[in-house]
Amino acid sequence: QVQLVESGGGLVQAGGSLTLSCAASGSIFSINAMGWYRQAPGEQRELVARITGAGTSTYADSVKGRFTISRDYAKNTVGLQMNLLKPEDTAVYYCNADLQRVGSPSINRYWGQGTQVTVSS
């Protein structure tokens, strides 16, 4: 079994900051990329930020300069520091990991359960 558990969501005023964390646990052999997606009501899930096993980061244009993704390779965690939040950042945020389970030859994507971020104007 593999679990990804997010934490750190909540309600914040526009211009404020939040930090999200996600921890992967279970029978994990290795993790390639980890990332954050978000889904607003009535919208499709979209990429927010992603960080590869080599540490290369990618951001959605809408969050560049405001959000920072980080990763602790030893602890199998990924974080998302969100600054200068806007009402349009309101969404459920999901973390994911492309990982290989112990005893499995394949790499699959696993998702967390999501955490709500609400930005008030």
C-alpha distances in whole Angstrom, upper triangle without the diagonal:
4,7,10,13,17,20,23,25,28,31,34,37,38,39,36,33,29,26,23,20,16,14,11,8,5,6,9,12,14,14,17,19,18,20,21,22,24,25,28,30,31,30,27,24,26,25,26,25,23,23,22,21,25,26,27,27,28,29,30,34,34,32,34,36,34,30,29,25,24,22,21,19,19,17,15,17,19,22,24,28,30,34,37,35,36,36,35,32,31,27,24,22,18,17,15,14,14,12,11,8,10,12,12,15,15,14,13,13,11,12,13,15,18,21,24,27,31,34,37,40
4,7,10,13,17,20,22,25,29,31,34,35,35,33,30,26,23,19,17,13,10,7,6,4,6,7,11,12,11,14,15,14,16,17,19,21,22,26,27,29,27,25,22,23,22,22,21,19,19,19,18,22,22,24,24,25,26,27,31,31,29,30,32,31,27,25,22,21,18,17,16,16,14,12,13,15,18,21,24,26,30,33,31,33,33,32,28,28,24,21,19,15,13,11,10,11,9,10,8,10,13,12,15,14,13,11,11,8,10,10,12,15,18,22,24,28,31,34,37
4,6,10,13,17,18,21,25,27,31,32,32,29,26,23,20,16,13,10,8,6,5,6,9,10,13,14,13,15,15,13,15,15,17,18,20,23,25,27,25,23,20,21,20,21,20,18,19,19,19,22,22,24,23,24,24,25,29,29,27,28,30,28,24,23,20,19,17,16,16,16,13,11,12,13,16,18,22,23,27,30,28,30,30,29,25,24,21,18,16,13,11,10,10,12,11,13,11,14,17,16,19,17,15,13,11,8,8,7,9,12,15,18,21,24,27,31,34
4,7,10,14,15,18,22,24,27,28,28,26,23,19,16,13,10,6,6,4,7,9,12,11,15,14,12,14,13,11,11,12,13,15,17,20,22,24,23,21,17,18,17,17,16,15,16,17,17,20,19,21,20,20,21,22,26,25,23,25,26,24,21,19,16,16,14,14,14,15,12,10,9,10,12,14,18,20,23,26,24,26,26,25,22,21,18,15,12,9,7,7,8,11,11,14,13,16,19,18,20,18,15,13,11,7,6,5,7,9,12,15,18,21,24,27,31
4,7,10,12,15,19,21,25,26,26,23,20,17,14,11,8,5,5,7,8,11,15,14,18,17,15,17,16,13,13,12,14,15,17,19,21,24,23,21,18,19,18,17,17,17,17,19,19,23,21,23,21,22,21,22,26,25,22,25,26,23,20,19,16,16,14,15,16,16,13,11,9,10,12,14,16,18,22,25,22,24,24,24,20,19,17,13,11,9,8,10,11,15,15,17,17,19,22,22,24,22,19,17,14,11,9,5,7,8,9,13,15,19,22,25,28
4,7,8,12,15,17,21,22,22,20,17,13,11,7,6,4,7,9,12,15,18,17,20,19,17,18,16,13,12,10,12,12,15,17,19,22,21,20,16,17,16,15,15,15,16,19,19,22,20,21,19,20,19,20,23,22,19,22,23,20,17,16,14,14,14,14,16,17,14,12,10,9,9,11,13,15,18,21,19,21,21,21,17,16,14,11,9,7,7,10,12,16,17,20,20,22,26,25,26,24,21,19,16,12,10,6,7,6,6,10,12,15,18,21,25
4,6,9,13,15,18,20,20,17,14,11,9,6,5,6,9,12,14,18,21,20,23,22,20,21,19,15,14,12,14,14,16,18,20,23,22,22,19,19,18,16,16,17,18,21,22,24,22,23,21,21,20,21,24,22,20,22,22,19,16,16,14,15,15,15,18,19,15,14,11,11,10,10,12,13,17,19,17,20,20,20,17,16,14,12,10,10,10,13,15,19,20,23,23,25,29,28,30,28,25,22,19,16,13,10,10,8,7,9,10,14,16,19,23
4,7,10,11,15,17,17,14,11,7,6,5,6,9,12,15,18,21,24,23,26,25,22,23,21,17,15,13,15,14,16,17,20,23,22,22,19,19,18,16,16,18,19,22,23,25,22,23,21,21,20,20,23,21,18,20,20,17,14,15,14,14,15,17,19,20,17,17,13,12,10,9,10,11,14,16,14,17,17,18,15,14,13,12,10,12,12,15,18,22,23,26,26,29,32,31,33,31,27,25,22,19,16,13,13,10,7,9,9,12,14,17,20
4,7,9,13,14,15,13,10,7,7,6,9,11,14,17,20,23,26,25,28,27,24,24,22,18,16,13,13,12,14,14,16,20,19,19,17,17,17,15,16,18,20,23,25,27,24,25,22,21,19,19,21,19,17,19,20,16,14,15,15,16,18,19,22,23,20,19,16,14,12,11,11,11,13,15,12,14,14,15,12,10,10,9,8,10,12,16,19,22,24,27,28,31,34,33,34,31,28,26,22,20,16,13,12,9,5,5,5,8,10,13,17
4,7,10,13,14,11,10,8,10,10,12,15,18,21,23,26,30,29,32,30,28,28,25,22,19,16,16,14,15,14,16,20,20,21,19,19,20,17,19,21,23,27,29,30,27,28,24,24,22,21,23,20,18,21,21,17,16,18,18,20,21,23,26,27,24,23,19,18,15,14,13,12,14,15,12,14,13,15,12,10,10,10,11,14,16,19,22,26,28,31,31,34,37,36,38,35,32,29,26,23,19,16,15,12,8,6,5,6,8,11,14
4,7,10,12,10,10,9,12,12,16,18,21,24,27,30,34,33,36,34,31,31,28,24,22,18,18,15,16,15,16,20,20,22,20,20,21,18,21,23,26,29,31,33,30,30,26,25,23,22,23,20,18,21,21,17,17,19,20,22,24,26,29,30,27,26,23,21,18,16,15,13,13,14,11,12,11,13,11,9,11,12,13,16,19,22,25,29,31,34,35,38,41,40,41,38,35,32,28,26,22,20,18,15,11,8,6,5,6,7,11
4,7,8,6,7,8,11,13,16,19,23,26,29,32,35,34,37,35,32,32,28,25,22,19,19,16,17,16,18,21,21,23,21,21,21,18,20,23,25,29,31,32,29,29,25,25,22,21,22,18,16,19,19,15,15,17,19,21,24,26,29,31,28,27,23,21,18,15,13,11,11,10,8,9,9,12,11,10,12,14,14,18,20,24,27,30,32,36,37,39,43,41,42,40,36,34,30,28,24,22,21,17,14,11,8,6,5,6,9
4,6,6,8,10,14,16,20,23,26,29,32,36,39,37,40,38,34,34,31,28,24,21,21,18,19,17,19,22,22,24,23,22,23,20,22,25,27,31,33,34,31,30,27,26,22,22,22,18,17,19,18,15,16,19,21,23,26,28,32,33,31,30,26,24,20,18,15,12,11,9,8,8,8,12,11,11,14,16,17,21,23,26,29,33,35,39,40,43,46,44,45,42,39,36,33,31,27,25,24,20,17,14,11,8,5,5,6
4,5,9,11,15,17,20,23,27,30,33,37,39,38,40,38,34,33,30,27,24,20,20,18,18,17,19,21,21,23,22,21,21,18,20,24,26,30,33,33,30,29,25,24,20,19,19,15,14,17,16,12,14,17,20,23,26,28,32,34,31,31,27,24,20,17,15,11,10,7,5,5,6,10,9,10,14,17,17,21,23,26,29,32,35,39,40,43,46,44,45,42,38,36,32,31,28,26,25,21,18,15,12,9,6,6,5
4,7,10,14,16,20,23,27,30,33,37,39,37,39,37,33,33,29,26,23,20,21,19,20,19,21,24,23,25,23,22,21,18,19,23,25,29,31,32,28,27,23,23,19,19,18,15,13,15,13,10,12,15,18,21,24,27,30,32,30,30,26,23,19,16,13,10,7,4,5,6,9,12,11,13,16,18,18,22,23,26,29,32,35,38,40,43,46,44,45,42,38,36,33,31,28,26,26,22,19,17,13,12,9,9,9
4,7,11,14,17,20,24,27,30,34,37,35,37,35,31,31,28,25,22,19,20,18,20,19,22,25,23,25,23,22,21,18,19,22,24,27,30,30,27,26,23,22,19,19,19,16,14,16,14,11,12,14,17,19,22,24,28,30,28,27,23,21,17,14,11,8,6,5,6,8,11,13,11,12,15,17,17,20,21,25,27,30,33,36,38,40,44,42,43,40,37,35,31,30,26,24,24,20,17,15,12,11,8,10,11
4,7,10,14,17,20,24,27,30,33,31,34,31,28,28,25,21,19,16,17,16,19,18,21,24,23,24,22,20,19,16,16,19,21,24,26,27,23,23,20,20,17,18,18,16,13,15,13,9,9,11,14,16,19,21,24,26,24,23,20,17,13,10,8,5,4,6,6,10,12,14,11,12,15,16,15,17,18,22,24,27,29,33,34,37,40,39,40,37,33,32,28,27,24,21,22,18,15,14,11,11,10,12,13
4,7,10,13,17,20,23,27,30,28,31,28,25,25,22,19,16,14,15,14,17,17,20,23,22,22,20,19,18,14,15,17,19,22,24,25,22,22,19,19,17,17,19,16,13,15,15,11,10,11,12,14,16,18,22,23,21,20,17,14,11,8,6,5,7,9,8,11,13,14,11,12,13,13,12,15,15,19,21,25,26,30,31,34,37,36,37,34,31,29,25,23,20,18,18,15,12,11,9,10,10,13,15
4,7,10,13,17,20,24,27,25,27,25,22,22,19,16,14,12,14,14,17,18,21,24,23,23,20,19,17,14,13,15,16,20,21,22,19,20,17,18,16,17,19,17,14,16,15,12,9,9,10,11,13,15,18,20,17,17,13,11,7,6,5,6,9,12,11,14,16,17,13,14,14,14,11,13,13,16,18,22,23,27,28,30,34,33,34,31,28,26,23,21,18,16,17,14,11,12,10,13,13,16,19
4,7,10,14,17,20,23,22,24,22,19,20,17,13,11,9,12,12,15,17,20,23,21,20,17,16,15,12,12,14,15,18,19,21,18,19,16,17,15,17,19,18,14,16,17,14,11,10,9,10,12,13,16,18,15,14,11,8,6,5,6,8,11,14,13,16,17,17,13,13,13,11,9,10,9,13,15,19,20,24,24,27,30,29,30,28,25,23,19,17,15,12,13,10,8,10,9,13,14,18,20
4,7,10,13,17,20,18,21,19,16,17,15,12,11,10,13,14,17,19,22,25,23,22,19,18,16,14,13,13,14,16,17,19,17,18,16,17,17,18,21,20,17,19,19,16,13,12,10,9,9,11,13,15,12,11,7,6,4,6,9,11,15,18,17,19,21,20,17,17,16,13,10,10,9,11,13,17,18,21,21,24,27,26,28,26,22,21,18,15,13,11,12,11,10,12,13,16,18,21,24
4,7,10,14,16,15,18,16,13,15,13,10,9,9,12,14,17,19,22,25,23,21,18,17,16,14,13,13,13,15,16,18,16,18,16,17,17,19,22,21,19,20,21,19,15,14,11,10,9,10,12,13,10,8,5,5,6,9,12,14,18,21,19,22,23,22,18,18,16,14,10,9,6,9,10,14,14,17,18,20,24,23,24,22,19,17,14,12,10,8,10,10,10,13,14,18,20,24,27
4,6,10,13,12,15,14,12,14,13,10,12,12,15,17,20,23,25,28,26,24,20,20,18,17,16,15,14,16,15,18,17,19,18,20,20,22,25,25,22,23,24,22,19,17,14,12,10,10,11,11,8,6,4,7,9,12,15,18,21,24,23,26,26,26,22,22,20,17,14,12,9,10,10,13,13,15,15,17,21,21,22,21,18,16,14,12,11,9,12,12,13,17,18,22,24,27,30
4,7,10,8,11,11,9,12,12,10,12,13,16,18,21,24,26,28,26,24,20,21,19,18,17,15,15,15,14,18,17,19,19,20,21,23,27,26,24,25,26,25,21,19,16,14,11,11,11,11,8,6,6,9,12,15,18,20,24,27,26,28,29,28,24,24,21,18,15,13,10,9,8,11,10,12,11,14,17,17,19,17,15,13,12,9,9,9,12,13,15,19,20,24,26,30,33
4,7,7,10,11,11,14,15,13,15,17,19,21,24,27,29,31,29,27,24,24,22,22,21,19,18,18,17,20,20,22,22,24,25,27,30,30,28,29,30,28,25,23,19,17,14,13,12,12,9,7,9,12,15,18,21,24,28,31,29,32,32,31,28,27,25,21,19,16,13,12,11,13,11,12,10,12,15,16,18,17,15,14,14,11,12,11,14,16,17,21,23,27,30,33,36
4,6,9,11,12,15,17,16,18,20,22,24,26,29,31,33,31,29,25,26,25,25,24,21,21,20,18,22,22,25,25,26,28,29,33,33,31,32,33,32,28,26,22,21,18,16,15,14,12,10,13,16,19,22,25,27,31,34,33,35,35,34,31,30,27,24,21,18,16,14,13,14,11,11,8,9,12,13,16,16,15,14,14,12,13,13,16,18,20,24,26,30,33,36,39
4,7,9,11,15,17,16,19,21,23,26,28,31,33,35,33,30,27,28,26,27,25,22,21,20,18,22,23,25,26,27,29,31,34,35,33,34,35,34,30,28,24,22,19,18,15,15,13,12,15,18,21,24,27,30,34,37,35,37,38,37,33,33,30,26,24,21,18,16,13,13,10,9,6,6,9,10,13,13,13,13,14,13,15,16,18,21,23,27,29,33,36,39,42
4,6,7,11,13,13,17,19,21,24,27,30,32,34,32,29,25,26,23,24,22,19,18,16,14,18,19,21,22,24,26,28,32,32,30,31,32,31,27,25,21,19,16,15,12,12,11,9,12,15,19,22,25,28,31,35,33,36,36,35,31,31,29,25,23,19,16,14,11,11,7,6,4,5,9,10,12,12,11,11,12,11,14,15,18,20,23,26,28,32,34,38,41
4,7,10,13,14,18,21,23,27,29,33,35,36,34,31,27,27,25,26,23,20,18,16,13,16,18,21,22,24,27,29,32,33,31,32,33,33,29,26,22,20,17,16,12,12,13,11,14,17,20,24,27,30,33,36,35,38,39,37,34,34,31,28,25,22,18,16,12,11,8,5,5,5,8,9,10,11,10,12,13,14,17,18,21,23,26,29,31,35,37,41,43
4,7,10,11,15,18,21,24,27,31,33,34,32,29,25,25,22,23,20,17,14,12,10,13,15,17,18,20,23,26,29,30,28,28,30,29,26,23,19,17,14,13,10,11,12,9,12,14,18,21,24,27,30,34,33,35,36,34,31,32,29,27,23,20,16,14,10,9,6,5,7,8,11,11,11,11,9,11,12,13,16,17,21,22,24,28,29,33,35,39,41
4,6,8,11,15,17,21,24,27,30,31,28,25,22,21,18,19,16,13,11,9,7,11,12,14,15,17,19,22,25,27,24,24,26,26,22,20,16,14,11,11,9,11,11,8,10,11,15,17,21,23,27,30,29,31,33,31,27,28,26,23,20,17,13,10,7,6,4,6,9,11,14,13,13,11,9,10,10,10,13,15,18,19,22,25,26,30,31,35,38
4,7,10,14,16,20,23,26,29,30,27,24,21,19,16,17,14,11,9,6,5,8,10,11,13,14,17,19,23,24,23,22,24,24,21,18,15,14,11,12,10,13,14,10,12,12,15,17,21,23,26,29,28,30,32,30,26,28,25,23,20,17,13,11,7,5,6,8,11,14,16,14,14,12,8,10,10,11,14,16,20,20,22,25,26,29,31,35,37
4,7,10,13,17,20,23,26,27,24,21,18,16,13,13,11,7,6,4,5,8,9,9,10,11,13,16,19,21,19,19,21,21,17,15,12,11,10,12,11,14,14,11,11,10,13,14,18,20,23,26,25,27,28,26,23,24,22,20,17,14,11,8,6,5,8,11,14,17,19,17,17,14,11,11,9,11,12,14,18,18,20,22,23,26,28,31,33
4,7,10,14,17,20,24,25,22,19,16,14,11,11,9,6,6,6,8,11,10,11,10,11,12,15,18,19,17,17,19,19,15,13,10,9,8,11,10,13,13,9,9,7,10,11,15,17,20,23,22,24,25,23,20,21,19,17,13,11,7,6,4,6,9,12,15,18,21,19,19,16,12,12,9,9,10,11,15,14,16,19,19,23,24,28,30
4,7,10,14,17,20,22,19,16,13,11,8,8,6,4,6,8,11,13,11,11,9,9,10,11,15,16,14,15,17,16,12,11,8,9,10,13,13,16,15,12,10,7,9,9,13,14,17,20,19,20,22,20,16,18,15,14,10,8,6,5,7,9,12,16,18,21,24,22,22,19,15,13,10,10,10,11,14,12,14,16,16,20,21,25,27
4,7,10,14,17,19,16,14,10,9,6,5,5,6,9,12,15,17,15,14,11,10,10,10,14,14,12,14,16,14,11,11,8,11,12,15,16,19,17,14,12,9,9,8,11,12,15,17,16,17,18,16,13,14,12,10,7,6,4,6,9,12,15,19,20,24,26,24,25,22,18,16,12,12,10,10,12,10,11,13,13,16,17,21,23
4,7,10,14,15,12,10,6,5,4,5,7,9,12,15,17,20,18,17,14,12,10,10,13,13,12,14,17,15,12,13,12,14,15,18,20,22,21,18,15,12,12,11,14,13,16,18,16,16,17,14,11,12,9,8,6,5,6,8,11,13,17,20,22,26,28,26,26,22,19,16,13,12,10,10,12,9,11,12,12,15,16,20,22
4,7,10,12,9,8,5,5,7,7,10,12,15,18,21,23,21,20,17,15,12,11,14,12,12,15,17,15,13,15,14,17,18,21,23,25,23,20,18,15,14,12,14,13,16,17,14,14,14,11,9,9,6,5,4,6,9,11,14,17,20,24,25,29,31,29,29,26,22,19,16,15,12,11,11,8,9,9,9,12,14,17,19
4,7,8,6,6,4,6,9,10,13,15,19,22,24,27,25,23,20,18,15,13,16,14,14,18,20,18,16,18,18,21,22,25,26,29,26,23,21,18,18,15,18,16,18,19,16,15,13,11,10,9,5,5,7,8,11,13,17,19,22,26,27,31,33,30,31,27,24,21,17,16,13,13,12,9,10,10,10,12,14,17,19
4,6,5,7,7,9,12,12,16,18,22,25,28,30,28,26,23,20,17,15,17,14,15,18,21,18,17,20,20,23,25,27,29,32,29,27,24,21,20,17,19,16,18,18,15,13,11,9,8,7,4,6,9,11,15,17,21,23,26,29,31,34,36,34,35,31,28,25,21,20,17,16,15,12,12,10,10,10,12,14,16
4,5,8,10,12,15,16,19,22,26,28,31,33,31,30,26,24,21,18,20,17,18,22,25,22,21,24,24,26,28,31,32,35,32,29,27,24,23,21,22,20,22,21,18,16,13,11,12,9,7,9,12,14,17,20,23,25,28,32,32,36,38,36,36,33,30,27,23,22,19,18,16,13,14,11,12,12,14,15,17
4,7,10,12,16,17,21,23,27,29,32,34,32,31,27,25,22,19,20,18,20,23,26,24,23,26,25,29,30,33,34,37,34,31,29,27,26,23,25,22,24,24,20,18,15,13,14,12,10,12,14,16,19,21,24,26,29,32,33,37,39,36,37,33,30,27,24,23,20,20,18,16,17,15,16,15,17,18,20
4,7,9,12,14,17,20,23,26,29,31,29,27,24,21,19,15,17,15,17,20,23,21,20,23,23,26,27,30,32,34,32,29,27,24,23,21,23,20,22,22,19,17,15,12,12,11,9,11,13,14,17,19,22,23,27,30,31,35,37,34,34,31,28,24,21,21,18,18,17,15,16,15,15,15,17,19,20
4,6,10,12,16,17,21,23,26,28,27,25,22,19,17,14,16,15,17,20,23,21,20,22,21,24,25,28,29,32,30,27,25,22,22,20,22,20,23,23,20,19,17,14,14,13,11,11,12,13,15,16,19,20,24,27,28,32,34,31,31,27,24,21,18,18,16,17,16,14,16,15,16,17,19,21,23
4,7,9,12,14,18,20,23,25,23,22,19,16,14,12,15,14,15,18,21,19,17,19,18,21,22,25,26,28,26,23,21,19,19,17,19,18,21,21,18,18,17,14,13,12,9,9,9,9,11,12,15,17,20,23,25,29,31,28,28,24,21,18,15,15,12,13,13,11,13,13,14,16,18,21,23
4,6,9,11,15,17,21,22,21,19,16,13,11,9,11,11,12,14,18,17,15,16,15,19,20,23,24,27,26,22,20,17,17,15,17,16,19,19,17,16,16,13,11,13,10,11,10,10,11,12,15,16,20,23,25,29,31,28,28,24,21,19,15,16,13,15,15,13,15,15,15,16,18,21,22
4,6,8,11,14,17,19,17,15,12,9,8,6,10,10,10,12,15,15,12,13,12,15,17,20,21,24,23,20,18,15,14,13,15,14,17,18,16,17,17,14,12,14,12,12,10,9,10,10,13,14,18,21,24,27,29,27,26,23,19,17,14,15,13,14,16,14,15,16,15,17,18,22,23
4,7,11,14,17,18,16,14,11,8,6,5,9,8,7,9,12,11,9,10,9,13,15,18,20,23,22,19,16,13,12,9,11,11,13,15,13,14,15,13,10,12,11,11,9,9,10,11,14,16,19,23,25,28,31,29,28,25,21,19,16,16,14,15,16,13,14,14,13,15,16,19,21
4,7,10,14,15,12,11,7,5,4,6,10,10,8,9,12,11,8,8,6,10,12,15,17,20,19,16,14,11,10,8,11,11,14,16,15,16,18,16,13,15,14,14,11,11,10,11,12,14,17,21,23,26,29,27,26,23,20,18,15,16,14,15,17,15,15,17,15,18,18,22,24
4,7,10,11,9,8,6,5,7,9,13,14,12,12,14,14,11,10,7,9,10,14,14,18,17,14,13,9,10,10,13,14,17,19,19,20,22,20,17,19,17,16,13,12,9,9,10,11,14,17,20,23,26,24,23,20,17,16,13,14,13,15,17,16,17,19,18,21,22,26,27
4,7,8,6,5,4,6,9,12,15,17,14,14,16,16,13,10,7,7,8,11,11,15,15,12,11,9,10,11,13,15,18,21,21,23,25,23,20,22,20,19,16,14,11,11,10,11,13,16,19,22,25,23,22,20,16,16,14,15,15,16,19,18,19,21,21,24,25,28,30
4,5,5,5,7,9,12,15,18,20,18,17,19,19,16,14,11,10,9,12,11,14,15,12,13,11,13,14,17,19,22,25,25,27,28,26,23,25,24,22,19,17,13,12,10,9,11,14,17,20,22,20,19,17,14,14,13,15,16,18,21,21,22,24,24,27,28,32,34
4,5,8,10,12,16,19,22,23,21,20,22,22,19,16,13,11,9,11,8,12,13,11,12,11,14,16,19,22,24,27,27,30,31,30,26,28,26,25,21,19,15,13,10,10,10,13,16,17,20,19,18,16,13,14,14,15,17,19,22,22,24,26,26,30,31,35,36
4,6,9,12,16,19,21,24,21,20,21,22,19,16,13,12,11,12,10,13,16,14,15,14,16,17,20,22,25,28,28,30,33,31,28,30,28,27,23,21,18,16,14,13,14,16,19,21,23,22,20,19,16,18,17,19,20,22,26,25,26,29,28,32,32,36,37
4,6,10,13,17,19,21,18,17,18,19,16,12,10,9,8,10,10,13,15,13,13,11,13,14,16,19,21,24,24,27,29,28,24,27,26,25,21,20,16,15,14,14,15,18,21,23,25,24,23,21,18,19,18,19,20,21,24,23,24,26,25,29,29,33,34
4,7,10,14,16,18,16,14,16,17,15,12,10,10,11,13,13,17,18,16,15,13,14,14,16,18,20,23,23,25,28,26,23,26,25,24,21,19,17,16,15,15,17,19,23,25,27,25,24,22,19,19,18,20,20,21,25,23,24,26,25,28,28,32,33
4,7,10,13,15,13,11,12,14,11,9,7,9,10,14,14,18,18,16,15,12,12,12,13,15,17,19,20,22,24,22,19,22,21,21,17,17,14,14,14,15,17,20,23,26,29,27,26,23,20,20,18,19,19,20,23,21,21,23,22,24,24,28,29
4,7,9,12,10,9,12,13,11,10,9,11,13,17,17,21,21,19,17,14,14,12,14,15,17,19,19,20,22,20,17,20,19,19,16,16,14,14,14,15,18,22,25,28,30,28,27,24,20,20,17,19,18,19,22,20,21,22,21,23,23,26,27
4,6,8,7,6,9,10,8,8,9,12,14,18,19,23,23,20,18,14,13,11,12,12,14,15,15,16,18,16,14,17,16,17,14,15,14,15,16,17,20,24,27,30,32,30,29,26,23,22,19,20,18,19,21,19,19,20,18,20,20,23,24
4,5,6,6,10,11,9,11,11,15,18,21,23,26,25,23,20,17,16,13,14,13,14,15,14,15,16,13,12,15,15,16,14,15,15,16,17,19,22,26,29,32,34,32,31,28,24,23,19,20,19,20,21,18,19,19,17,19,18,21,22
4,6,5,9,10,10,12,14,17,20,24,26,29,28,26,24,20,18,15,16,14,15,14,14,14,16,13,12,16,16,18,17,18,18,19,21,22,26,29,32,36,38,35,34,31,28,26,23,24,23,23,25,22,22,21,19,20,19,21,21
4,6,9,9,9,12,14,18,21,25,26,30,29,26,24,20,18,14,14,12,12,12,11,10,12,10,9,13,14,16,15,17,18,20,22,24,27,31,33,36,39,37,36,33,29,27,24,24,22,22,23,20,19,18,16,16,15,18,17
4,6,5,6,9,11,14,18,21,23,27,26,24,21,17,15,11,11,8,9,9,9,10,12,11,9,12,13,15,13,15,16,18,20,22,25,29,31,35,37,35,35,32,28,26,23,23,21,21,22,19,18,17,14,15,14,17,17
4,5,6,8,11,14,17,21,23,26,26,24,21,17,15,12,12,10,10,11,12,13,16,14,12,16,17,19,16,18,18,19,21,23,26,29,32,35,38,36,35,32,28,27,24,25,23,23,25,21,21,20,18,19,17,20,20
4,6,8,11,14,18,21,23,27,26,25,22,18,16,13,11,10,9,9,11,13,16,16,14,17,19,21,18,20,20,22,23,25,28,32,34,37,40,38,37,35,31,30,27,27,25,25,26,23,22,22,19,20,18,20,20
4,7,10,13,17,20,23,26,25,24,20,17,14,10,8,6,5,6,8,10,14,13,11,14,16,18,16,18,18,20,22,25,27,31,33,36,39,37,37,34,31,29,26,26,24,23,24,21,19,18,15,16,14,17,17
4,7,10,14,17,20,22,21,20,17,13,10,7,5,4,6,8,9,12,14,14,11,14,15,16,13,15,14,17,19,21,24,27,30,32,35,34,34,31,27,26,23,22,20,19,21,18,16,16,14,15,14,18,19
4,7,10,14,16,19,18,17,14,11,8,6,5,7,9,12,12,15,18,17,14,17,17,17,14,15,14,16,17,19,22,25,27,30,33,32,32,29,25,24,22,21,20,19,21,18,17,18,16,18,18,21,22
4,7,11,13,16,15,14,11,7,6,5,6,9,12,15,15,18,20,19,15,18,17,17,13,13,11,13,13,16,18,22,24,26,29,28,28,26,22,21,18,18,17,16,19,16,16,18,16,19,19,23,24
4,7,10,13,12,11,8,6,5,6,8,11,14,18,18,21,23,22,19,21,20,19,15,15,12,13,13,16,17,20,22,24,28,27,27,25,21,21,19,18,17,17,19,18,17,19,18,21,22,25,27
4,6,9,9,8,6,4,6,9,11,15,17,21,21,24,26,25,21,23,22,20,17,15,12,12,11,14,14,17,19,21,24,24,24,22,19,19,17,16,16,16,19,18,18,21,20,24,24,28,30
4,6,5,6,5,6,8,12,14,17,20,24,24,27,29,28,25,26,25,23,19,18,14,14,13,15,15,17,18,20,23,23,24,23,20,20,18,17,18,17,20,20,20,23,22,26,27,31,33
4,6,5,7,8,11,15,17,20,23,27,27,30,32,31,27,28,27,25,21,19,15,14,12,13,12,14,16,17,20,20,21,20,17,18,17,17,18,18,21,21,22,25,25,29,30,34,36
4,6,8,11,13,17,19,23,26,29,29,32,34,33,30,31,29,27,23,21,17,17,14,16,14,16,16,16,20,21,22,21,19,20,19,18,19,19,22,23,23,27,27,31,32,35,38
4,5,9,11,15,18,21,24,28,27,30,32,31,27,28,26,24,20,18,15,15,13,15,14,16,16,16,20,21,22,22,19,19,18,17,17,16,19,20,20,23,24,28,29,33,36
4,7,10,14,17,20,23,27,26,29,30,29,26,26,24,21,18,16,12,11,9,12,10,13,13,15,18,18,19,18,16,16,14,13,14,13,17,17,18,22,23,26,28,32,34
4,7,10,13,16,20,23,23,25,27,26,22,23,21,19,15,13,10,10,10,13,13,15,16,18,21,21,22,21,18,17,15,13,13,12,15,15,15,19,19,23,24,28,31
4,7,10,13,17,20,19,22,24,23,19,20,18,16,13,11,8,9,9,12,13,17,18,20,24,23,24,22,18,17,15,13,13,12,15,14,14,17,17,20,22,25,28
4,7,10,13,17,16,19,21,20,16,17,17,15,12,11,9,11,12,16,17,20,22,24,27,26,27,25,21,20,17,16,14,13,15,13,13,15,14,18,19,22,25
4,6,10,13,12,15,17,17,13,15,14,13,10,11,10,12,14,17,19,23,24,27,30,29,29,27,23,22,19,17,15,14,16,13,12,13,12,15,16,19,21
4,7,10,10,14,16,16,13,15,15,15,12,14,13,16,18,21,23,26,28,30,34,33,33,31,27,26,22,21,19,17,19,16,14,15,12,15,14,18,20
4,7,7,10,13,13,10,12,13,14,12,14,14,17,20,23,25,29,30,33,36,35,35,33,29,27,24,23,20,18,19,16,14,13,10,12,11,14,16
4,5,9,12,13,11,13,15,17,15,18,18,21,23,26,29,32,34,37,40,38,39,36,32,31,27,26,24,22,23,19,17,16,13,13,11,14,15
4,7,10,11,10,12,15,18,17,20,20,24,26,29,32,35,37,40,43,41,42,39,35,33,30,29,26,25,25,21,19,17,13,13,10,12,12
4,7,8,6,9,12,14,14,17,18,22,24,27,30,34,35,38,42,40,40,37,34,31,28,27,24,22,22,18,16,14,10,9,7,9,10
4,5,5,8,11,14,14,18,20,23,26,29,32,36,37,40,43,41,42,39,35,33,29,28,25,23,23,19,17,14,11,9,6,8,8
4,5,6,9,13,14,18,20,24,27,30,33,36,38,41,44,42,42,39,35,33,29,28,25,23,22,18,16,13,10,7,5,6,6
4,5,8,12,13,16,19,22,25,27,31,34,36,39,42,40,40,37,33,30,27,26,23,22,21,17,16,13,10,9,8,9,10
4,6,9,10,13,15,18,22,24,27,31,33,36,39,37,37,34,30,28,24,23,20,19,18,14,13,10,8,7,7,10,11
4,7,9,13,15,19,22,25,28,32,33,36,39,37,37,34,31,28,24,23,19,18,16,13,11,8,5,5,5,8,11
4,6,9,13,16,19,22,25,29,30,33,36,34,34,31,28,25,21,19,16,14,13,10,8,6,6,7,9,12,14
4,7,10,13,17,20,22,26,26,30,32,30,32,28,25,22,18,16,13,11,9,6,5,4,6,8,11,15,17
4,7,10,14,17,19,23,24,27,30,28,29,26,22,20,16,14,11,9,9,5,5,6,7,10,13,16,19
4,7,10,13,16,19,20,24,26,24,25,22,19,16,12,10,7,6,7,4,7,9,10,14,16,20,23
4,7,11,13,16,17,21,24,22,23,20,16,14,10,8,6,5,8,7,9,12,13,17,19,23,25
4,7,9,13,14,18,20,18,19,16,13,10,7,5,4,6,10,10,12,15,17,20,22,26,29
4,6,10,11,15,17,15,16,13,10,8,6,5,7,9,13,13,16,19,20,24,26,30,32
4,7,10,13,15,13,13,10,6,5,4,6,9,12,16,16,19,22,23,27,29,33,35
4,6,10,12,10,10,8,5,6,6,7,11,13,17,18,21,24,26,29,32,35,38
4,7,8,6,7,6,5,7,9,10,14,16,19,21,24,28,29,33,35,39,42
4,6,5,8,8,8,8,11,11,14,16,19,22,24,28,30,34,36,40,43
4,6,8,10,11,12,14,14,18,19,22,25,27,31,33,37,39,43,46
4,7,9,11,13,16,16,20,22,25,27,30,34,36,40,42,46,49
4,6,8,10,13,14,18,20,23,26,29,32,34,38,41,44,47
4,7,10,14,15,19,22,25,27,30,34,36,39,41,45,48
4,6,10,12,16,19,22,24,28,31,33,36,38,42,44
4,7,10,13,16,20,21,25,28,29,33,35,39,41
4,6,10,13,16,18,22,25,26,30,32,36,38
4,7,10,13,15,18,21,23,26,28,32,34
4,7,10,12,15,19,21,24,27,30,33
4,7,8,12,15,17,20,23,27,30
4,6,9,12,15,18,21,25,28
4,7,10,13,16,20,23,26
4,7,10,13,16,19,23
4,7,10,13,16,20
4,6,10,13,16
4,7,10,13
4,6,10
4,7
4
